[in-house]
Amino acid sequence: MTGGFLDGDVFRGLAFRILLFLTLALLPFGLISVFQTREIVRQADSNSELSLLALTDQAASAERSIFQEGFGAAEALSALAQLYAGDPGACSSFLAAYRRAVGLYSFIGYLPPDGIMECSSAGRTIDFSEFPGFAEEVRKARRQVIWNPEGIISSQPVMVLSQPFFTRAGFAGFMTMSVPLQVIAAEMNDVLAGMPAEVVTFNADGTIIRAGRPLNETFADMPKELDLKKLVGSKPHVFEDSNRAGDPRLYAVVPIVPDVAYAMSIWRPDEMQSSLQQSIGLSMFLPVIMWLASLIVAFWSLNRLAVRHIRKLGRQMRLFAYNRRVPRTTLGTGVPRELVEIQKAFVRMADSIVRDEAALEDSLRDKNILLKEVHHRVKNNLQLISSIMNMQIRRAQTEDARQVLKRLQDRILSLATVHKNLYQNEDLDRVDAGTLLEEIVGQLLAVGMSRSDGVQITQSFDSIRMDADDAAPLTLLVSEAVTNALKYLGRPESGDPPRLDISLVSLEGSKACFRIVNSTSGAHGSEGTGLGTQLISAFTRQLNGDVDVGFEEDEHWLSITFPIRQRDKLAYDF
């Protein structure tokens, strides 16, 4: 390798060859940069549009949260409005109490199709039948957000959320919620702080329902030839138009609640130029910087240049494999063209993998959020049903009726506990059976026993991860088993205190065993002819398990052995 220098043959020297080849290799980069400058301008415009949409969506986040919470509450309250349909006074009292407890709304009311509102937090009858457009809204029966400059109760500007609901007979009316505009403005102050743009909100009719400036200034900045109603139903997008004064503006539109309310930000085009100029300047100077750096390192030996950068590329690949860190810098100056091409191919591949994984993670996160919301609402609805049953229990005329309703209430609360554990867990597919049963058994014992009974209670629950589909029959089975055990619990003939032993044990072979043992006073009761026994057998079949019931001296036991379904393993692993 050094013989060329010793013989005086400079042109055959390694340093000259490396310098020549690197100069030729970098020449295409200068040509490519000319064409890439145009692409950078196009990409910068695209990135600017994405940034505008992201900022607009961030600005609308607080308003979106208030609207979604309001529509969710209205949907839940509509069931109670139907329940209290025959008693407007009780209905109004409930809505007034709910309004005071939440503190977000200035007015809540149930508006039937005839327009005569008797159930409201105001506590009086209000006639909306002659209001302009009421008959049309009844005909459309749609979810709506409107702006009212003077609320019925607060006499201040409010946002009125109208949520239609239906029964088997058809359209049953609207549940309306009034949110003071000052509440929404207070929530949005922190989000809009420092944003160099105006953000307005308009509804499905193309009517502006909120603006940060006086309406006359906002109207002057609206698109000159465009009706806002034409933007309803469109996807998030950015368009350029002139305002009514003829000045150019950029408009970014994102849905707050699809087909109900939308947010639109208004930008001046000159605010978007600085980042674009920086990108163009970088693209012009990058080839020159790379060429100069390559000349400096060209005198290093070929082995050192190749080995060093290959090792660096290997470290980048390992970092990406371990933590998905995509390299954002080149291998360095003076890198052979082959290695540069290899790294570029690797970066493109890594970017593609990261984008695909991000899309999958976003999809999975959205699914988890939706599933958690479903479990949360199911739990709330079950607890609501339990509360209604509690009212019915207090009104029951006979003890037998109260006991039947109480048993039904225990089963409903067991299901509610399952859904509560599901939306509180990160893993929505599997739950901790030990934690779940401990909570359910605690509820049943707290209701069915008192400390003065002197019962010796022993509980043991192993931590077992099981499918959510198996959790419901298991909790219902345990609820029935514990209720039956408390029903037949008695003091042994030996005079010892009553005993109650409850356990969930993990067995070999992916199986589990639930066992409950209670002391008796000698009377064994019926041998599986009651409803509780039938339900236990049915739930055991759903779990593909085996049930064992028996008596021994002064003890009665129930043992359920069932398999634990394992989660399918991936066909590949990193």
URRA-V986389 format. One record per helix or strand. SS is the DSSP state (hx for helix, st for strand). FROM is the first residue (numbers start at 1). LEN is the number of residues. If there is no record, write none. Layout:
((SS | FROM | LEN) (SS | FROM | LEN))
//
This chain:
((hx | 3 | 4) (hx | 10 | 3) (hx | 14 | 46) (hx | 61 | 23) (hx | 88 | 15) (st | 107 | 5) (st | 116 | 2) (st | 119 | 2) (st | 126 | 2) (hx | 134 | 7) (st | 144 | 5) (st | 158 | 10) (st | 170 | 11) (hx | 181 | 12) (st | 198 | 6) (st | 208 | 4) (hx | 215 | 6) (st | 223 | 1) (hx | 228 | 4) (st | 237 | 7) (st | 248 | 10) (st | 261 | 7) (hx | 269 | 29) (hx | 302 | 22) (hx | 337 | 59) (hx | 399 | 26) (st | 430 | 3) (hx | 433 | 16) (hx | 451 | 3) (st | 456 | 6) (st | 465 | 3) (hx | 468 | 20) (st | 499 | 9) (st | 511 | 9) (hx | 531 | 12) (st | 546 | 7) (st | 555 | 9))
//
